[in-house]
Amino acid sequence: MSRPQPDPEAFRTDEEIALERAKGEVSDVLLNIEHALDRAKRAHKNVTKAGVDSNAELALGEAAAGLERLRKRLLQDTYFAGDNLRLI
């Protein structure tokens, strides 16, 4: 019985493997940002509800907004950016 021939499309270049690893790293960071953002929003809601610490309320609101901006920037810069490496 003969062995099946590997699909030439199944092989990836070193660059493709490196890009996949980089996207995996970005994905891990985005996951952590998402968790931090969810926690900051919950904390802001709880502190606002208690109404006793306006400084914490402001700080948590700014933290949530900053995390939102960071998440958006990371998504845009990595997943929706053009292929700048090809220009070099």
Stockholm file with secondary structure:
# STOCKHOLM 1.0

chainA/1-88         MSRPQPDPEAFRTDEEIALERAKGEVSDVLLNIEHALDRAKRAHKNVTKAGVDSNAELALGEAAAGLERLRKRLLQDTYFAGDNLRLI
#=GR chainA/1-88 SS CCCCCCCGGGCCCHHHHHHHHHHHHHHHHHHHHHHHHHHHHHHHHHHHHHTSCHHHHHHHHHHHHHHHHHHHHHHHHHTSSCCGGGGC
#=GC SS_cons        CCCCCCCGGGCCCHHHHHHHHHHHHHHHHHHHHHHHHHHHHHHHHHHHHHTSCHHHHHHHHHHHHHHHHHHHHHHHHHTSSCCGGGGC
//
